[in-house]
Amino acid sequence: MTRLHMTFECVDSMLAGTLDSAKGTSGLLIVTGGNEVRSGAFSGQAALAARVAQAGYPVFRFDRRGVGDSGGENRGFRKSQRDIEAALAAFKAIAPYVDRVVGLGNCDAASALMLASGAGCDALVLANPWTIEGTDEPPPPSAVRARYWEKLKNPKEVGRLITGGVHFGKLARGLLQASKVKARPTSLAGEMADGLNAFDGEVRILLASADRTAQAFVEQWDKDDRRVAHCERASHAWVEPHAQAFLDRNILAALKA
């Protein structure tokens, strides 16, 4: 496996990209979430790229405009379709033997791919898609119930409740939120659903059960969607060994399809 660094053009800006080379004709395009650079949190995406390339599939990562080593203005995930399309074109230019590309996004990178109807990718792996409209939005009722259930299983937390070490105003607000059946639908989730409906390739939606973002997505999404797979006791960045194995297994299955 060889790691190559390059730049490519997007509108009037130069973007930074990285190719982990391999001989496979299916390749993985990793779209980063938030304002995260292409190496990912704690270099997690760089490590993922190395593992996938070692398995025989080339991987392209990039920084969107205004992030990391890329120039231009950071316009957020909602307006990143042209960045993804430019990265896809650069991937195919530097690895012309690749005839099928799987797009991978975690958090709002998954949302960006959904909003863009895949942005030209042939298949999608969407991890913990972001559906939360604003920072002031309360956590989904399912997430609050899960948090209280974990606390009730912890003897120290039960002791705090008995001895008065709990803020009862916060507790009351939390119980009120937990009592709600389902979160109010967001327009973002609806836009994501519309975008994904216009995509005709294979889709895998992977949810980490311990992640608030994934829990919020569950509140917004069709519970009968068979494309959804859950990983128990997994966090947002898939850092647990079993979660990493779950993520890798699904990515490789999408690449082999």
N, C-alpha and C positions, 0 to 999 in steps of 0.2 A: 504494500500500500504506500502511495506517495501523496503527500499533502501539498497542493499548489495554491498559491495566493495570487489574486488577480483583481483588476478593477474592470467595471463595465458601465455603460451609460444608461441613465434613466431620465428621460425628459432633458433637463439642462444640468443634471448633476452626475457626478461619478460615484458609483457605489463600490464597496469592497466585498469580495466574495472569496470563498475557499472551497476547493475541490479535493475530496478524498477519493483518489482514483481506484478503480477496480474494473474488471473486464465484463461485468454483467451488462446486458442490454436494457435492464430495468434500473432506474436510478431513483434516489430519494432527494427531494428538495425540502430542506428544513427552513420553515418560516419562524422567526423569533417573535416572542410575545412581549408586550409592554415596551419599555425602552431598553430592553435587554440586547446586548451585543451577540454576535453570531456564535461565540463560544458557549453561551448559555450560563445559567447560574452555576457557580463553582466548576466551570468548564464542562458542565454536564452534556451539552450538545456536541462539543468537540469530541468527547469520549464516546458518545453515541455514534457519531459519524465514523469514528475509527472502528468500532465494533461491526457496523453494517458493512463498511468497505472490506473488512477482514472476511466477512461472510460472502464477499464476491460482488457487492453492488456499489456503484459509485454514489457519492453523496455531495451535494452542493449546499453550502450555507452562505448567508449574506447578511449585511447590515442594511436596513432600509434607510431612506433619505433622512438625514439629520440625526442618525444614531451611530455610535461607535466610530468606525473609520470612514464612514460615508459622508459625502457632502450634501448640501441642500437643506431644506426645511422639513422638520419632523411634523408630519400632518396627522399622525395617529393611525391606529389600525383601520379605522373606517375608510380612510383614503389611501390605503396602501396597495390597491389592486395593481396599479402600474408598476410599482416596485417588484411585486411578485412576478408579474408578466415579464419584466426586464430580466429578472434573475433566471427565470425559466429559459428565456432565449439565450442567455449567456451560458447556462448549463449545457444546452444542446449544441452551442457553438464550440465549446471547449471539449465536449465529449460527444461527437457526432454519431457514434455508434449506439447511443442511448435512444431507443424508440418508444419508451414508455416511462413516464415519471409519476411517482407517488408523492403527493404533497403532504407534509406533516406539520401540524401546528399545535401548540399547547397554549391554553388560555386564550387571550384575544388574537393570537395568531391563527388559532382554529376558527375563531369568529370571522377573521378577515378572509380566510379561504371560503367559508360558507357564504359570506356576503358577496364574494366575487364569483360564485358558482364554480369554484375550483381554479379560477384564473388560468385555465389552459392545461391543468394537470389531468392525468388519466384516471387517477384513483386518489382517495383522501384517507388519511388517518387523523382524526380530530380528537385531541385529548383535552378534557376539562374545558369545554368552550365557555367563553365569558358572555353572560347574558345580563349582567348587572348594569343598570342605566347610569347610576350616580353613586358617589362615595357615601352619601347620606342614607342610602337604602338599607333598611334593617336586614339582618340575616334571614334566610328562608326559615319557615317554621320547622321543617325537617331537620335543619342544621341545629336549631336551638334545642329541639327534643334530643338529638343525638348527644349534644354537649351536656345536657342535664343528666342523661342516662349514664354517661361516663363518670360524671361527678358523684352520682349516687352509688356507683360501684367502688368509689375510692373512700376508704374509712376516714382519711384525714378531712375530706370535704364534708362528710356526714358530721364529723366532730365539730367543724367550724359552724355548721348550721345549728347544732344543739347548743353550743356555747355562745351564740350570738355574734360570731365572726363574719357574718354575711350581711351585706347591705340589702335590707329588705325592700327598699324602693326599686333597686335594680332587679332583685329577684321577682318582684311583682310584674315588672315590665317584661322580663324574660318569659315568665309563665304565660302572660297574655299573648305574646308573640308565638309561643310554642303551641297554644291552644288553637291557633288558626289552622284551617285545613290545608290551604295552599296559598302560595304567594301570588300576588296580583301579576298577571302577564305583562311583560314589557314589550315595547315596540321593537326593540333590538332583537329579541327572540323571534318575533314574527318575521322580521326582515331576513334573519338567518335561515329560518325555515323556508321562506320563499326562494332564497338563493340556492339552497341545497336541493330544492325540488326541481330546479332547472339544470341540475348536474346529473348526467346519466352514467357516470362511472361507479366503481365499487366504493363504498363508504364504510369506514369503521369508526365508531364513536366510543372512545375509551374514557371511563370515569373512575377517578380515585375516590374511594368511599369516604375517606377522612378529610377531603378537601372541601372547603366552603364553596368555592367556585363551581365544583361539580355538583354539590348539593343544590345550589341555586339553579343550575341547569336542569336538574331533574324536576324541579318545581315548574319549570317553564315548558318542558318538552313532552311529546307524546309518550306515555308510559308503555305503549305497545310497540314502539319502534324496535324492531329486531336487530338493527345495526348497532345497538348500544350494548357494551360489555362493561361490567363493573369489576374493579379490583379492590378487594377488602383490605382495610388497614393500610391503604396507600395514601401518600400525601401528594401535594400539588406538583412537585418536581420529580416524582417517581424515583426517589433516592433509596428507598428500602430495597434490599436485594430481590425480594419476591416481586416487587412492583417493577423494578428494572427488567426483570426477566419477562414479566407480563407484557410490558411495552415492546421490548425487543421481539418477542414472539409474534405479536400482532403486526409489527412493521415488516418483518421478514415474510410473513404469510401474505401481506399485501403486495410485496415486491415479487413474490413467486407466482402470484395468481395470473 
